Amino acid sequence: MSRLLPISVITGAVTGDPESVNEVIRNYTGYIAFLSSRYGHFDVEASCRMEAQLLQALFKFDLNYT
């Protein structure tokens, strides 16, 4: 599986398509879980905060890159 998300998924997520947003979240779930683990324990609160920050950044993302 490629680590890069297709531009169509990113565009859909930025415009609010629920399936695309879920795909972006699924793509980063492993990384968020890794960052939320400390000393062998999973911090649910940290995971939720990071997911919320990802969503905030996603909806602020500017697609006008030309």
N, C-alpha and C positions, 0 to 999 in steps of 0.2 A: 504494500500500500504506500502510495506517495504521501509525503508529509505536507505537501502544498495543497491548499484548497483551490479548486477551479475558480476562475473569476466569476463564473455564473453563480456559484454558491455565495461568494462574498457579496456580489451585487444584490442577490436576493435577500441575504441577511441584513444588509444595510437598509434596504427598502422595507424590511419588516416581515418577510416571508417566514412563517413559523418553522417550516421544514428546513430551510436554509440556516436559520438561527440554531436549531437543534443540531444540525450537522457541524456547525462551527464549535458548539459546546462539546459535542462528542469528540471532535478532533483534538481539543485541548484538555479533555478529562484526565488523561494519563499524566500530563505535565502538571496540572493543578493538584492531582493526588500526590505526586512526587513532592511538590513544594509544600503541601499541607502535612506531610509526615515529618515528625521530629522525634528522635530517639525511639523509633519503632512504633510510635503512636500516631494515629490519624486524627487530625484536628478538624472536626466538621465545621466549626465556625470559620476557621481560616479558609477552608475550601469554599464555603458559601460566599464569603467576602470576595475571594478571587473571581468566582464565577460572576458575581454582580459587577465587578470592575471590568471584566471582559465584555459583558453586555453593554455597559456604559460606553466603553471605548468603541464597540462595534457600531452603536447608533450615532456616535460622533464622527465616525470615519468619513472622510471626504473622498468621493469617487472622481472628482474633477482633477485628474492627474495629468491632463494634457497641457 
